[in-house]
């Protein structure tokens, strides 16, 4: 998943809309976060439609300052959790296909909570499985995960989980690189 963020300081000028379109063409982001839009919801709906995105959450400006907008490609790709004049918080969903049953997601999250396991963040493309590439039924999901606990993270605080993309199968190859903090050279054992 890719995201771009821009403090656009207003979206009234055509050159700003063109700049945004150029960035989208180059970066192909899944989400676009704009701050200081100084634009009404109606204007942001026009911008969202004009750049070819379906999902939109806006926070209205106060007078001639502020305003937030979060846009994403497919309307069902995200759900609003909360917002204020300073933030927009969403949960992202899988790309394509039907949503998972609530009981399944709730059960998985409850198990993580009860066991103290933590889902490591992934570096790179967020989805690890795909089906139907090149068709209208194409979907991507993050199925493959690495679960850790607080104790392990204390041992390996610099650990990274990478999605290597490009595997010849439907699942990506994920690589866990556990890294410790270098020992303090000034400490001496007694």
FIKOLZA-1660 file (N, C-alpha, C; in steps of 0.1 Angstrom, whole numbers, plus 5000, padded with zeros to 4 digits):
% residues 190
   i   px   py   pz ch aa at
   1 5009 4988 5000  A  X  N
   1 5000 5000 5000  A  X CA
   1 5009 5012 5000  A  X  C
   2 5006 5022 4991  A  X  N
   2 5014 5034 4991  A  X CA
   2 5005 5046 4994  A  X  C
   3 5011 5056 5001  A  X  N
   3 5003 5068 5005  A  X CA
   3 5012 5080 5002  A  X  C
   4 5006 5090 4997  A  X  N
   4 5013 5103 4996  A  X CA
   4 5006 5113 5005  A  X  C
   5 5013 5122 5010  A  X  N
   5 5008 5133 5019  A  X CA
   5 5013 5146 5014  A  X  C
   6 5004 5156 5014  A  X  N
   6 5008 5169 5009  A  X CA
   6 5001 5180 5017  A  X  C
   7 5008 5190 5022  A  X  N
   7 5002 5202 5027  A  X CA
   7 5001 5211 5015  A  X  C
   8 4989 5211 5009  A  X  N
   8 4987 5218 4996  A  X CA
   8 4984 5233 4997  A  X  C
   9 4981 5237 5009  A  X  N
   9 4978 5252 5012  A  X CA
   9 4968 5257 5002  A  X  C
  10 4957 5249 5001  A  X  N
  10 4946 5253 4992  A  X CA
  10 4946 5246 4979  A  X  C
  11 4934 5243 4974  A  X  N
  11 4933 5236 4961  A  X CA
  11 4925 5244 4951  A  X  C
  12 4926 5257 4952  A  X  N
  12 4918 5266 4943  A  X CA
  12 4925 5268 4929  A  X  C
  13 4938 5266 4928  A  X  N
  13 4945 5269 4916  A  X CA
  13 4946 5256 4907  A  X  C
  14 4942 5258 4894  A  X  N
  14 4943 5246 4885  A  X CA
  14 4957 5240 4885  A  X  C
  15 4968 5247 4886  A  X  N
  15 4981 5242 4886  A  X CA
  15 4983 5232 4898  A  X  C
  16 4977 5234 4909  A  X  N
  16 4978 5225 4920  A  X CA
  16 4971 5212 4917  A  X  C
  17 4960 5212 4911  A  X  N
  17 4953 5200 4907  A  X CA
  17 4961 5192 4896  A  X  C
  18 4967 5200 4887  A  X  N
  18 4975 5193 4877  A  X CA
  18 4988 5187 4883  A  X  C
  19 4994 5194 4893  A  X  N
  19 5005 5188 4900  A  X CA
  19 5001 5175 4907  A  X  C
  20 4989 5175 4914  A  X  N
  20 4985 5163 4921  A  X CA
  20 4983 5152 4911  A  X  C
  21 4977 5155 4899  A  X  N
  21 4975 5144 4889  A  X CA
  21 4989 5139 4884  A  X  C
  22 4998 5148 4882  A  X  N
  22 5012 5143 4878  A  X CA
  22 5018 5134 4888  A  X  C
  23 5017 5138 4901  A  X  N
  23 5023 5129 4912  A  X CA
  23 5016 5116 4912  A  X  C
  24 5002 5116 4910  A  X  N
  24 4995 5103 4910  A  X CA
  24 4999 5094 4899  A  X  C
  25 5001 5100 4887  A  X  N
  25 5006 5093 4875  A  X CA
  25 5019 5086 4878  A  X  C
  26 5028 5093 4884  A  X  N
  26 5041 5088 4887  A  X CA
  26 5042 5078 4899  A  X  C
  27 5035 5081 4910  A  X  N
  27 5036 5073 4922  A  X CA
  27 5025 5063 4923  A  X  C
  28 5014 5064 4917  A  X  N
  28 5003 5055 4917  A  X CA
  28 4999 5051 4932  A  X  C
  29 4996 5061 4940  A  X  N
  29 4993 5058 4954  A  X CA
  29 4979 5052 4956  A  X  C
  30 4978 5044 4966  A  X  N
  30 4965 5039 4970  A  X CA
  30 4957 5049 4978  A  X  C
  31 4964 5057 4986  A  X  N
  31 4958 5067 4994  A  X CA
  31 4965 5081 4992  A  X  C
  32 4957 5091 4993  A  X  N
  32 4962 5105 4992  A  X CA
  32 4957 5113 5004  A  X  C
  33 4966 5118 5012  A  X  N
  33 4962 5126 5024  A  X CA
  33 4966 5141 5021  A  X  C
  34 4957 5150 5022  A  X  N
  34 4959 5164 5020  A  X CA
  34 4956 5172 5032  A  X  C
  35 4965 5181 5036  A  X  N
  35 4962 5190 5047  A  X CA
  35 4962 5204 5042  A  X  C
  36 4956 5213 5050  A  X  N
  36 4954 5227 5046  A  X CA
  36 4947 5228 5033  A  X  C
  37 4937 5220 5031  A  X  N
  37 4930 5221 5018  A  X CA
  37 4922 5234 5016  A  X  C
  38 4918 5240 5027  A  X  N
  38 4910 5253 5026  A  X CA
  38 4899 5251 5016  A  X  C
  39 4893 5239 5016  A  X  N
  39 4883 5236 5006  A  X CA
  39 4871 5230 5012  A  X  C
  40 4859 5232 5007  A  X  N
  40 4847 5226 5012  A  X CA
  40 4846 5212 5008  A  X  C
  41 4837 5204 5014  A  X  N
  41 4835 5190 5010  A  X CA
  41 4831 5189 4995  A  X  C
  42 4823 5199 4991  A  X  N
  42 4819 5198 4977  A  X CA
  42 4831 5200 4967  A  X  C
  43 4840 5209 4970  A  X  N
  43 4852 5210 4962  A  X CA
  43 4860 5198 4963  A  X  C
  44 4862 5192 4975  A  X  N
  44 4870 5180 4976  A  X CA
  44 4864 5168 4968  A  X  C
  45 4850 5167 4968  A  X  N
  45 4844 5157 4960  A  X CA
  45 4847 5159 4945  A  X  C
  46 4847 5171 4941  A  X  N
  46 4851 5174 4927  A  X CA
  46 4865 5170 4924  A  X  C
  47 4874 5173 4933  A  X  N
  47 4889 5169 4932  A  X CA
  47 4890 5154 4931  A  X  C
  48 4883 5147 4941  A  X  N
  48 4884 5133 4942  A  X CA
  48 4879 5126 4929  A  X  C
  49 4868 5131 4924  A  X  N
  49 4863 5126 4911  A  X CA
  49 4872 5129 4899  A  X  C
  50 4877 5141 4899  A  X  N
  50 4886 5145 4888  A  X CA
  50 4899 5137 4887  A  X  C
  51 4904 5132 4899  A  X  N
  51 4916 5125 4898  A  X CA
  51 4914 5110 4897  A  X  C
  52 4901 5106 4897  A  X  N
  52 4898 5092 4895  A  X CA
  52 4898 5083 4908  A  X  C
  53 4896 5089 4920  A  X  N
  53 4895 5082 4932  A  X CA
  53 4880 5081 4936  A  X  C
  54 4877 5071 4944  A  X  N
  54 4863 5069 4948  A  X CA
  54 4860 5072 4963  A  X  C
  55 4870 5068 4971  A  X  N
  55 4868 5070 4986  A  X CA
  55 4872 5084 4990  A  X  C
  56 4865 5090 4999  A  X  N
  56 4868 5104 5004  A  X CA
  56 4863 5106 5018  A  X  C
  57 4871 5111 5026  A  X  N
  57 4867 5117 5040  A  X CA
  57 4873 5131 5040  A  X  C
  58 4865 5140 5044  A  X  N
  58 4870 5154 5046  A  X CA
  58 4867 5159 5060  A  X  C
  59 4876 5169 5064  A  X  N
  59 4873 5177 5075  A  X CA
  59 4873 5191 5070  A  X  C
  60 4862 5198 5072  A  X  N
  60 4860 5212 5067  A  X CA
  60 4871 5221 5073  A  X  C
  61 4875 5231 5065  A  X  N
  61 4884 5241 5071  A  X CA
  61 4876 5251 5081  A  X  C
  62 4883 5258 5089  A  X  N
  62 4877 5268 5097  A  X CA
  62 4881 5281 5092  A  X  C
  63 4872 5288 5085  A  X  N
  63 4875 5301 5079  A  X CA
  63 4885 5298 5067  A  X  C
  64 4896 5305 5067  A  X  N
  64 4906 5304 5056  A  X CA
  64 4918 5296 5060  A  X  C
  65 4916 5287 5070  A  X  N
  65 4927 5278 5074  A  X CA
  65 4922 5264 5077  A  X  C
  66 4931 5255 5076  A  X  N
  66 4928 5241 5079  A  X CA
  66 4921 5233 5068  A  X  C
  67 4915 5223 5071  A  X  N
  67 4909 5214 5062  A  X CA
  67 4917 5202 5059  A  X  C
  68 4912 5190 5060  A  X  N
  68 4919 5178 5057  A  X CA
  68 4911 5169 5047  A  X  C
  69 4918 5161 5039  A  X  N
  69 4911 5152 5030  A  X CA
  69 4919 5139 5029  A  X  C
  70 4912 5128 5029  A  X  N
  70 4919 5115 5027  A  X CA
  70 4911 5109 5015  A  X  C
  71 4918 5105 5005  A  X  N
  71 4912 5099 4993  A  X CA
  71 4918 5085 4990  A  X  C
  72 4910 5076 4985  A  X  N
  72 4916 5063 4981  A  X CA
  72 4909 5058 4969  A  X  C
  73 4915 5048 4962  A  X  N
  73 4911 5044 4949  A  X CA
  73 4897 5038 4949  A  X  C
  74 4895 5028 4957  A  X  N
  74 4882 5021 4957  A  X CA
  74 4874 5024 4969  A  X  C
  75 4861 5027 4968  A  X  N
  75 4853 5031 4979  A  X CA
  75 4853 5022 4991  A  X  C
  76 4854 5009 4988  A  X  N
  76 4853 4999 4999  A  X CA
  76 4867 4996 5006  A  X  C
  77 4877 5003 5002  A  X  N
  77 4891 5001 5006  A  X CA
  77 4894 5005 5020  A  X  C
  78 4886 5014 5026  A  X  N
  78 4889 5019 5039  A  X CA
  78 4876 5022 5047  A  X  C
  79 4877 5022 5060  A  X  N
  79 4865 5026 5068  A  X CA
  79 4870 5036 5079  A  X  C
  80 4862 5046 5081  A  X  N
  80 4865 5056 5091  A  X CA
  80 4864 5051 5105  A  X  C
  81 4875 5054 5113  A  X  N
  81 4875 5051 5127  A  X CA
  81 4872 5064 5135  A  X  C
  82 4879 5075 5132  A  X  N
  82 4877 5087 5139  A  X CA
  82 4883 5099 5131  A  X  C
  83 4879 5111 5135  A  X  N
  83 4885 5123 5129  A  X CA
  83 4884 5135 5138  A  X  C
  84 4892 5145 5135  A  X  N
  84 4891 5158 5142  A  X CA
  84 4897 5168 5133  A  X  C
  85 4898 5180 5137  A  X  N
  85 4904 5191 5128  A  X CA
  85 4919 5188 5126  A  X  C
  86 4925 5178 5134  A  X  N
  86 4939 5175 5132  A  X CA
  86 4942 5162 5127  A  X  C
  87 4932 5153 5125  A  X  N
  87 4936 5139 5120  A  X CA
  87 4924 5133 5114  A  X  C
  88 4927 5123 5106  A  X  N
  88 4917 5113 5100  A  X CA
  88 4923 5099 5103  A  X  C
  89 4915 5091 5109  A  X  N
  89 4920 5077 5112  A  X CA
  89 4911 5067 5106  A  X  C
  90 4916 5059 5097  A  X  N
  90 4909 5049 5090  A  X CA
  90 4915 5035 5092  A  X  C
  91 4907 5025 5090  A  X  N
  91 4912 5011 5089  A  X CA
  91 4911 5007 5074  A  X  C
  92 4923 5002 5069  A  X  N
  92 4923 4997 5055  A  X CA
  92 4918 4983 5054  A  X  C
  93 4913 4980 5043  A  X  N
  93 4907 4966 5041  A  X CA
  93 4915 4960 5030  A  X  C
  94 4912 4947 5028  A  X  N
  94 4919 4940 5017  A  X CA
  94 4914 4946 5003  A  X  C
  95 4922 4943 4993  A  X  N
  95 4919 4949 4980  A  X CA
  95 4912 4939 4971  A  X  C
  96 4899 4941 4968  A  X  N
  96 4892 4931 4960  A  X CA
  96 4885 4920 4968  A  X  C
  97 4876 4913 4961  A  X  N
  97 4870 4902 4968  A  X CA
  97 4860 4906 4978  A  X  C
  98 4854 4897 4985  A  X  N
  98 4844 4900 4996  A  X CA
  98 4851 4902 5009  A  X  C
  99 4845 4910 5018  A  X  N
  99 4851 4912 5031  A  X CA
  99 4851 4899 5039  A  X  C
 100 4860 4898 5048  A  X  N
 100 4861 4887 5057  A  X CA
 100 4849 4888 5067  A  X  C
 101 4844 4876 5071  A  X  N
 101 4833 4876 5081  A  X CA
 101 4838 4883 5094  A  X  C
 102 4829 4891 5100  A  X  N
 102 4833 4898 5113  A  X CA
 102 4838 4888 5123  A  X  C
 103 4831 4877 5125  A  X  N
 103 4835 4867 5135  A  X CA
 103 4849 4862 5133  A  X  C
 104 4854 4861 5121  A  X  N
 104 4867 4856 5118  A  X CA
 104 4878 4867 5122  A  X  C
 105 4875 4879 5118  A  X  N
 105 4885 4890 5121  A  X CA
 105 4885 4892 5136  A  X  C
 106 4873 4893 5143  A  X  N
 106 4872 4895 5157  A  X CA
 106 4879 4884 5165  A  X  C
 107 4878 4871 5160  A  X  N
 107 4884 4860 5167  A  X CA
 107 4899 4861 5166  A  X  C
 108 4904 4864 5154  A  X  N
 108 4919 4866 5152  A  X CA
 108 4924 4877 5161  A  X  C
 109 4918 4888 5161  A  X  N
 109 4922 4899 5170  A  X CA
 109 4922 4896 5185  A  X  C
 110 4911 4888 5189  A  X  N
 110 4910 4884 5203  A  X CA
 110 4921 4875 5207  A  X  C
 111 4925 4866 5198  A  X  N
 111 4936 4856 5200  A  X CA
 111 4949 4864 5202  A  X  C
 112 4951 4874 5193  A  X  N
 112 4963 4882 5194  A  X CA
 112 4964 4889 5208  A  X  C
 113 4953 4894 5212  A  X  N
 113 4952 4902 5224  A  X CA
 113 4954 4892 5236  A  X  C
 114 4948 4881 5236  A  X  N
 114 4949 4872 5248  A  X CA
 114 4963 4865 5249  A  X  C
 115 4970 4864 5238  A  X  N
 115 4983 4857 5238  A  X CA
 115 4994 4867 5239  A  X  C
 116 4991 4880 5237  A  X  N
 116 5002 4890 5238  A  X CA
 116 5010 4891 5225  A  X  C
 117 5005 4885 5215  A  X  N
 117 5013 4885 5202  A  X CA
 117 5010 4898 5195  A  X  C
 118 5020 4902 5188  A  X  N
 118 5019 4915 5180  A  X CA
 118 5022 4912 5165  A  X  C
 119 5015 4918 5157  A  X  N
 119 5016 4916 5142  A  X CA
 119 5027 4926 5137  A  X  C
 120 5038 4921 5132  A  X  N
 120 5049 4930 5128  A  X CA
 120 5045 4938 5116  A  X  C
 121 5049 4951 5115  A  X  N
 121 5046 4959 5103  A  X CA
 121 5055 4954 5092  A  X  C
 122 5050 4955 5080  A  X  N
 122 5058 4950 5068  A  X CA
 122 5063 4962 5061  A  X  C
 123 5075 4961 5056  A  X  N
 123 5081 4971 5048  A  X CA
 123 5079 4967 5033  A  X  C
 124 5075 4977 5025  A  X  N
 124 5072 4974 5011  A  X CA
 124 5057 4973 5008  A  X  C
 125 5054 4966 4998  A  X  N
 125 5040 4963 4994  A  X CA
 125 5033 4956 5005  A  X  C
 126 5022 4961 5009  A  X  N
 126 5015 4956 5021  A  X CA
 126 5007 4943 5019  A  X  C
 127 5004 4940 5007  A  X  N
 127 4997 4927 5004  A  X CA
 127 5007 4916 5001  A  X  C
 128 5004 4904 5006  A  X  N
 128 5013 4893 5004  A  X CA
 128 5007 4881 4996  A  X  C
 129 4995 4883 4992  A  X  N
 129 4988 4872 4984  A  X CA
 129 4980 4879 4973  A  X  C
 130 4979 4873 4961  A  X  N
 130 4971 4879 4951  A  X CA
 130 4964 4868 4943  A  X  C
 131 4953 4872 4936  A  X  N
 131 4946 4862 4928  A  X CA
 131 4939 4870 4916  A  X  C
 132 4940 4865 4904  A  X  N
 132 4933 4871 4893  A  X CA
 132 4940 4884 4887  A  X  C
 133 4953 4885 4888  A  X  N
 133 4960 4897 4883  A  X CA
 133 4956 4898 4868  A  X  C
 134 4954 4910 4864  A  X  N
 134 4950 4913 4850  A  X CA
 134 4936 4911 4846  A  X  C
 135 4928 4908 4856  A  X  N
 135 4913 4906 4854  A  X CA
 135 4906 4916 4863  A  X  C
 136 4893 4917 4860  A  X  N
 136 4884 4926 4869  A  X CA
 136 4882 4920 4883  A  X  C
 137 4885 4907 4884  A  X  N
 137 4884 4900 4897  A  X CA
 137 4897 4900 4905  A  X  C
 138 4907 4908 4901  A  X  N
 138 4920 4908 4908  A  X CA
 138 4918 4912 4923  A  X  C
 139 4924 4905 4932  A  X  N
 139 4923 4909 4946  A  X CA
 139 4937 4906 4952  A  X  C
 140 4940 4914 4962  A  X  N
 140 4952 4913 4970  A  X CA
 140 4948 4914 4985  A  X  C
 141 4955 4906 4993  A  X  N
 141 4953 4905 5007  A  X CA
 141 4966 4903 5014  A  X  C
 142 4967 4908 5026  A  X  N
 142 4979 4905 5035  A  X CA
 142 4976 4893 5043  A  X  C
 143 4979 4881 5038  A  X  N
 143 4977 4868 5045  A  X CA
 143 4989 4865 5053  A  X  C
 144 5001 4866 5048  A  X  N
 144 5013 4862 5054  A  X CA
 144 5018 4872 5064  A  X  C
 145 5020 4867 5077  A  X  N
 145 5024 4876 5087  A  X CA
 145 5035 4870 5096  A  X  C
 146 5041 4879 5104  A  X  N
 146 5051 4874 5114  A  X CA
 146 5045 4880 5127  A  X  C
 147 5043 4871 5137  A  X  N
 147 5038 4875 5150  A  X CA
 147 5049 4874 5160  A  X  C
 148 5051 4884 5168  A  X  N
 148 5061 4885 5178  A  X CA
 148 5055 4888 5192  A  X  C
 149 5063 4889 5202  A  X  N
 149 5058 4894 5215  A  X CA
 149 5068 4905 5220  A  X  C
 150 5064 4912 5231  A  X  N
 150 5072 4923 5236  A  X CA
 150 5086 4919 5239  A  X  C
 151 5088 4907 5245  A  X  N
 151 5101 4902 5249  A  X CA
 151 5110 4900 5237  A  X  C
 152 5105 4895 5226  A  X  N
 152 5113 4893 5214  A  X CA
 152 5116 4907 5208  A  X  C
 153 5107 4916 5208  A  X  N
 153 5110 4929 5203  A  X CA
 153 5120 4937 5211  A  X  C
 154 5121 4934 5224  A  X  N
 154 5132 4940 5232  A  X CA
 154 5145 4934 5228  A  X  C
 155 5146 4922 5225  A  X  N
 155 5158 4915 5220  A  X CA
 155 5162 4920 5206  A  X  C
 156 5153 4923 5198  A  X  N
 156 5155 4927 5184  A  X CA
 156 5147 4939 5180  A  X  C
 157 5151 4951 5187  A  X  N
 157 5143 4963 5184  A  X CA
 157 5144 4969 5170  A  X  C
 158 5154 4965 5163  A  X  N
 158 5156 4970 5150  A  X CA
 158 5152 4960 5139  A  X  C
 159 5145 4950 5143  A  X  N
 159 5140 4940 5133  A  X CA
 159 5131 4946 5123  A  X  C
 160 5132 4941 5111  A  X  N
 160 5124 4945 5100  A  X CA
 160 5118 4933 5092  A  X  C
 161 5106 4935 5088  A  X  N
 161 5099 4924 5080  A  X CA
 161 5097 4930 5066  A  X  C
 162 5103 4924 5056  A  X  N
 162 5102 4929 5042  A  X CA
 162 5093 4920 5033  A  X  C
 163 5086 4926 5024  A  X  N
 163 5078 4919 5014  A  X CA
 163 5087 4920 5001  A  X  C
 164 5091 4909 4996  A  X  N
 164 5101 4910 4985  A  X CA
 164 5094 4910 4971  A  X  C
 165 5080 4909 4970  A  X  N
 165 5073 4910 4958  A  X CA
 165 5080 4903 4946  A  X  C
 166 5073 4899 4937  A  X  N
 166 5079 4893 4925  A  X CA
 166 5081 4878 4925  A  X  C
 167 5076 4871 4936  A  X  N
 167 5077 4857 4936  A  X CA
 167 5068 4851 4925  A  X  C
 168 5072 4840 4919  A  X  N
 168 5065 4834 4908  A  X CA
 168 5052 4827 4912  A  X  C
 169 5048 4828 4924  A  X  N
 169 5036 4822 4929  A  X CA
 169 5026 4833 4934  A  X  C
 170 5015 4828 4939  A  X  N
 170 5005 4838 4944  A  X CA
 170 5008 4844 4957  A  X  C
 171 5017 4838 4965  A  X  N
 171 5022 4844 4978  A  X CA
 171 5036 4850 4976  A  X  C
 172 5037 4862 4982  A  X  N
 172 5050 4869 4982  A  X CA
 172 5060 4862 4991  A  X  C
 173 5072 4863 4989  A  X  N
 173 5083 4859 4999  A  X CA
 173 5085 4870 5009  A  X  C
 174 5083 4867 5022  A  X  N
 174 5085 4877 5032  A  X CA
 174 5098 4873 5039  A  X  C
 175 5106 4883 5043  A  X  N
 175 5119 4881 5049  A  X CA
 175 5120 4889 5062  A  X  C
 176 5122 4881 5073  A  X  N
 176 5124 4887 5086  A  X CA
 176 5139 4889 5088  A  X  C
 177 5143 4901 5091  A  X  N
 177 5157 4904 5094  A  X CA
 177 5158 4909 5109  A  X  C
 178 5161 4900 5118  A  X  N
 178 5162 4903 5132  A  X CA
 178 5175 4911 5135  A  X  C
 179 5174 4923 5140  A  X  N
 179 5186 4930 5143  A  X CA
 179 5186 4935 5157  A  X  C
 180 5197 4933 5164  A  X  N
 180 5199 4938 5178  A  X CA
 180 5205 4952 5178  A  X  C
 181 5204 4959 5189  A  X  N
 181 5211 4971 5190  A  X CA
 181 5225 4968 5194  A  X  C
 182 5235 4975 5187  A  X  N
 182 5249 4972 5190  A  X CA
 182 5252 4974 5205  A  X  C
 183 5260 4965 5210  A  X  N
 183 5264 4966 5225  A  X CA
 183 5271 4979 5227  A  X  C
 184 5269 4985 5238  A  X  N
 184 5275 4997 5242  A  X CA
 184 5290 4994 5245  A  X  C
 185 5299 5000 5237  A  X  N
 185 5313 4997 5238  A  X CA
 185 5319 5003 5251  A  X  C
 186 5312 5012 5257  A  X  N
 186 5318 5018 5270  A  X CA
 186 5315 5010 5282  A  X  C
 187 5306 5000 5282  A  X  N
 187 5303 4992 5293  A  X CA
 187 5313 4981 5295  A  X  C
 188 5317 4979 5307  A  X  N
 188 5327 4968 5309  A  X CA
 188 5321 4958 5319  A  X  C
 189 5324 4946 5317  A  X  N
 189 5319 4936 5327  A  X CA
 189 5329 4936 5339  A  X  C
 190 5323 4933 5351  A  X  N
 190 5332 4933 5363  A  X CA
 190 5334 4919 5367  A  X  C
% end
